[in-house]
């Protein structure tokens, strides 16, 4: 049995009993019902993911998958392809955006070369390259089905290793010049949207390049005809190696009941692909923020996820997910460390009101 099939077989449902007990505790905490808003919902979902009434966040890790894209040859990005590998040392040194915010969140950063075009040897970067970049999706498939599966299994292996080391919360991060184009194509394919609805400016390209980018997405869909009923087919035909790798990370987390934070548009495409392959995987995901990319809201709606933050961010790398780690921990601490009315010996105002109404 392949690693991917084994992983899919191990993905179950949320623990409804743990969620019920967590909900009862949340509702009994010394506060007005619902007054902590989304924090309460996150706490209950964390109970369902982990199977623990009072989950705790311990070791945390951001997995950044890096890969290049042949579609850059179509002029869809303002940045050159070489920027992908040139950014990796900054990730390793902790001086890029994700390094700073992950450090602030107490999280490690694992950087994986799953498909960088340049032959680079950077200390600290995991070399798991499936192939040196994808093909140009405007003229043919990004990769073969076997390569897409191999990239997913790279993500599964990396995630399982982090979980084995004690990670209790993982986040998805990406690096790949041009990767908003395949992400738009994935969303269009899986959601049935038009290229105009899902394609944004990415690296802040001008109006002329934006129109070209939309035409490229349309051409990619027309040429490759990805099957929306087959997530792996969509990844292989119009996806990216780092996107496939991140889909693997999401599936691995679901298989081990470890929560995974989805970052922005690129990781959203990975999450969509993972959910297309195994719908139950979405239950183990948390949406960190709403990206400024226009298609991201559509992705989160398809996944049934509510973003924790809306800050106009669009950097990627896992930066929004790193920020959201503080919120997830806060939600778990509220559930675990706040006392109930009964524990505090304080009159439950809601119960008192019900008694008086009678």
C-alpha positions in Angstrom: 0.0 0.0 0.0 1.4 3.4 -0.9 2.0 6.0 1.8 -0.7 8.2 0.3 -3.3 5.5 0.4 -2.4 4.5 4.0 -2.6 8.1 5.0 -6.1 8.5 3.5 -7.3 5.3 5.2 -6.3 6.7 8.6 -8.3 9.9 8.3 -11.5 9.8 10.4 -14.1 12.2 11.8 -13.9 14.8 14.5 -14.4 13.5 18.0 -18.0 14.6 18.7 -18.0 13.4 22.3 -14.9 15.5 23.1 -16.5 18.5 21.3 -19.7 18.1 23.4 -17.8 18.1 26.6 -15.7 21.0 25.5 -18.8 22.9 24.5 -20.4 22.2 27.9 -17.3 23.6 29.6 -17.1 26.6 27.4 -20.7 27.5 28.1 -20.1 27.2 31.8 -17.0 29.4 32.0 -17.3 32.6 34.0 -18.4 34.9 31.2 -21.6 35.7 29.4 -22.4 32.9 26.9 -20.7 33.3 23.5 -18.9 36.4 24.7 -15.5 35.1 23.5 -16.9 34.6 20.0 -14.7 32.7 17.6 -12.3 31.8 20.4 -15.0 29.5 21.8 -15.5 27.8 18.4 -11.8 27.3 17.9 -11.5 25.7 21.3 -14.4 23.3 20.7 -13.0 22.4 17.2 -9.5 21.8 18.7 -11.2 19.3 21.1 -12.8 17.5 18.2 -9.5 17.4 16.2 -7.4 16.1 19.1 -10.0 14.1 20.9 -9.1 15.9 24.1 -11.7 17.8 26.2 -9.1 20.4 27.2 -6.5 20.4 24.3 -3.2 22.2 24.7 -0.8 23.6 22.1 2.7 22.4 22.6 5.5 22.3 20.0 4.5 24.0 16.8 6.0 24.0 13.3 5.6 25.9 10.0 6.3 23.7 7.0 7.4 25.8 4.0 7.4 23.9 0.7 9.3 25.5 -2.2 8.9 24.9 -5.9 9.1 26.6 -9.3 6.6 26.9 -12.1 7.0 26.7 -15.9 4.1 29.0 -16.4 6.3 31.9 -15.3 7.5 31.8 -19.0 4.1 33.3 -19.9 5.0 36.5 -18.1 2.5 36.1 -15.2 4.8 37.3 -12.5 6.6 40.5 -11.8 9.4 38.6 -10.1 11.9 36.3 -11.9 12.0 32.6 -11.2 15.4 32.8 -9.5 13.8 34.6 -6.5 12.4 31.2 -5.4 15.8 29.8 -4.5 17.3 33.1 -3.5 14.7 33.4 -0.7 15.5 30.1 0.9 18.6 31.2 2.8 16.6 34.0 4.4 14.0 31.4 5.5 16.7 29.3 7.1 18.4 32.3 8.8 15.0 33.4 10.2 15.2 36.9 8.6 12.3 36.6 6.1 8.7 37.3 7.2 8.0 33.8 8.2 11.2 33.5 10.2 10.3 36.6 12.3 6.7 35.7 12.9 7.3 32.0 13.5 10.0 32.9 16.1 7.5 35.3 17.7 5.0 32.4 17.8 7.6 30.0 19.3 7.4 27.8 16.1 10.2 26.1 14.2 10.3 26.5 10.4 11.0 23.5 8.2 11.9 24.4 4.6 11.6 21.8 1.9 12.8 21.9 -1.7 10.2 19.8 -3.4 10.5 21.3 -6.8 12.9 24.3 -7.1 14.2 24.7 -10.7 17.8 25.7 -9.7 20.2 23.0 -8.4 20.8 24.6 -5.0 22.5 23.1 -2.0 21.5 25.3 1.0 22.3 24.0 4.5 19.1 23.5 6.5 16.9 23.1 3.4 15.5 19.5 3.1 16.3 18.3 -0.4 13.2 16.2 -1.5 13.0 17.5 -5.0 10.6 15.5 -7.2 11.6 17.4 -10.4 13.1 20.8 -11.1 9.9 22.8 -11.4 6.7 22.1 -13.2 5.9 22.3 -16.9 4.1 25.3 -18.4 0.4 24.6 -17.7 -0.6 27.0 -20.5 0.7 24.4 -23.0 0.5 21.1 -21.1 0.3 19.4 -17.7 2.3 20.7 -14.7 3.5 17.2 -14.0 2.6 13.5 -14.3 0.1 11.9 -11.9 3.0 9.9 -10.4 5.0 13.1 -9.8 2.0 14.8 -8.1 1.6 11.7 -5.9 5.4 11.7 -5.1 5.2 15.4 -4.1 2.2 14.7 -1.9 4.1 11.9 -0.2 7.1 14.2 0.4 4.6 16.4 2.3 3.2 13.5 4.2 6.7 12.2 5.2 7.8 15.7 6.4 4.7 16.2 8.4 4.8 12.8 10.0 8.4 13.4 11.0 7.5 16.7 12.6 4.6 15.1 14.5 7.0 12.3 15.6 9.3 15.0 17.0 6.4 16.3 19.1 4.6 18.9 16.9 1.1 19.5 18.1 0.2 22.3 15.7 1.4 22.6 12.1 1.1 25.4 9.6 1.3 25.5 5.8 3.8 27.8 4.2 4.8 28.3 0.5 7.5 29.7 -1.7 7.3 29.6 -5.4 7.4 32.5 -7.9 4.4 32.3 -10.2 2.4 30.1 -7.8 -0.8 32.2 -7.7 -1.4 31.2 -11.3 -1.7 27.5 -10.7 -3.6 28.2 -7.5 -6.1 30.2 -9.5 -6.4 27.3 -11.9 -7.0 24.8 -9.1 -9.7 27.0 -7.6 -11.4 27.4 -11.0 -11.2 23.7 -11.7 -12.5 22.5 -8.3 -15.0 25.3 -7.8 -16.3 25.8 -11.3 -15.4 29.5 -11.3 -14.3 31.5 -14.3 -10.6 32.7 -14.5 -11.8 36.3 -14.0 -13.4 35.4 -10.7 -10.4 33.7 -9.1 -7.3 35.3 -10.6 -5.7 38.2 -8.7 -2.6 40.3 -9.0 -0.3 38.1 -7.1 3.0 40.0 -7.0 1.1 43.2 -7.7 1.2 43.0 -11.5 -0.4 45.8 -13.6 -3.7 45.6 -15.4 -2.1 44.4 -18.7 -0.4 41.5 -17.0 -3.4 40.7 -14.9 -5.4 40.2 -18.1 -2.7 38.0 -19.5 -2.7 36.0 -16.3 -6.4 35.4 -16.6 -6.0 34.3 -20.2 -3.2 31.9 -19.2 -5.4 30.3 -16.5 -8.2 29.9 -19.1 -5.8 28.3 -21.5 -4.4 26.0 -18.8 -8.0 24.8 -18.1 -8.8 24.4 -21.7 -5.6 22.6 -22.7 -5.4 20.2 -19.7 -9.1 19.7 -18.9 -8.5 18.7 -15.2 -11.2 16.5 -13.7 -12.9 18.3 -10.7 -13.9 15.0 -9.3 -10.3 13.9 -9.0 -8.1 16.1 -6.8 -4.9 14.4 -7.8 -5.7 14.9 -11.5 -6.2 18.6 -10.8 -2.9 18.9 -9.0 -1.0 17.0 -11.7 -2.5 19.0 -14.6 -2.6 22.6 -13.3 -1.0 22.5 -9.9 2.5 22.9 -8.5 5.0 20.7 -6.7 4.9 22.8 -3.5 1.1 22.9 -3.6 1.0 19.1 -3.9 3.5 18.8 -1.1 1.4 21.0 1.2 -1.7 19.0 0.3 0.3 16.0 1.6 1.1 17.9 4.9 -2.6 18.6 5.4 -3.6 15.0 4.8 -0.9 13.7 7.2 -2.1 16.0 9.9 -5.7 14.8 9.5 -4.5 11.2 9.6 -2.8 11.9 13.0 -5.5 14.2 14.4 -3.1 17.1 14.5 -4.6 20.6 13.7 -3.1 22.3 10.6 -3.3 26.0 9.9 -4.0 27.1 6.4 -2.3 30.3 5.4 -3.3 32.3 2.3 -4.1 31.7 -1.3 -1.5 29.1 -2.2 -1.9 27.0 0.8 -5.7 27.4 0.3 -5.3 25.7 -3.1 -3.4 22.9 -1.4 -6.1 22.6 1.2 -8.8 22.5 -1.5 -6.9 19.7 -3.3 -6.5 17.7 -0.1 -10.2 18.0 0.6 -11.0 17.0 -2.9 -9.0 13.8 -2.4 -10.4 13.1 1.1 -13.3 15.4 2.1 -12.9 14.6 5.8 -9.4 16.2 5.8 -11.1 19.7 5.9 -12.3 19.0 9.4 -8.8 19.1 10.7 -7.9 22.4 9.1 -8.1 25.9 10.7 -8.2 29.1 8.5 -5.7 31.6 9.8 -6.6 34.7 7.9 -8.3 36.1 4.8 -5.8 36.8 2.1 -6.0 40.0 -0.1 -6.1 37.7 -3.1 -9.8 37.8 -4.3 -10.1 34.0 -4.8 -9.2 33.2 -1.2 -12.6 33.9 0.3 -14.1 31.5 -2.3 -11.6 28.8 -1.2 -12.5 29.2 2.5 -16.2 29.1 1.7 -15.7 25.8 -0.2 -13.7 24.4 2.7 -16.3 25.6 5.2 -13.7 27.5 7.2 -13.9 30.9 9.0 -10.7 33.0 8.9 -9.5 34.2 12.3 -7.8 37.4 10.9 -8.5 39.9 8.1 -5.5 42.1 7.8 -5.0 42.5 4.0 -2.0 40.2 4.1 -0.8 38.5 0.9 2.9 37.6 1.5 2.4 33.8 1.9 5.3 31.9 3.4 2.9 30.9 6.3 3.0 34.3 7.8 -0.7 34.6 8.5 -0.7 31.1 9.9 2.2 31.9 12.3 0.2 34.9 13.6 -2.8 32.7 14.1 -0.9 30.3 16.3 -1.3 32.8 19.1 -5.0 32.8 18.7 -5.2 29.0 18.7 -3.2 28.8 21.8 -5.3 31.5 23.4 -8.5 29.6 22.6 -7.1 26.4 24.2 -5.9 28.3 27.3 -9.3 29.8 27.8 -10.9 26.4 27.7 -8.3 24.9 30.1 -7.4 27.7 32.4 -10.6 29.7 32.9 -12.9 28.4 35.6 -16.5 27.7 35.4 -19.2 29.4 37.5 -19.4 26.3 39.7 -15.6 26.1 40.2 -15.4 29.7 41.1 -18.4 29.7 43.4 -19.9 32.5 41.4 -23.6 32.8 40.6 -24.2 31.9 36.9 -26.1 35.0 35.7 -27.8 33.0 32.9 -29.1 30.3 35.2 -30.2 33.0 37.7 -32.1 34.8 35.0 -33.9 31.6 34.0 -34.8 30.9 37.6 -36.2 34.5 38.0 -38.1 34.2 34.7 -39.9 31.1 36.1 
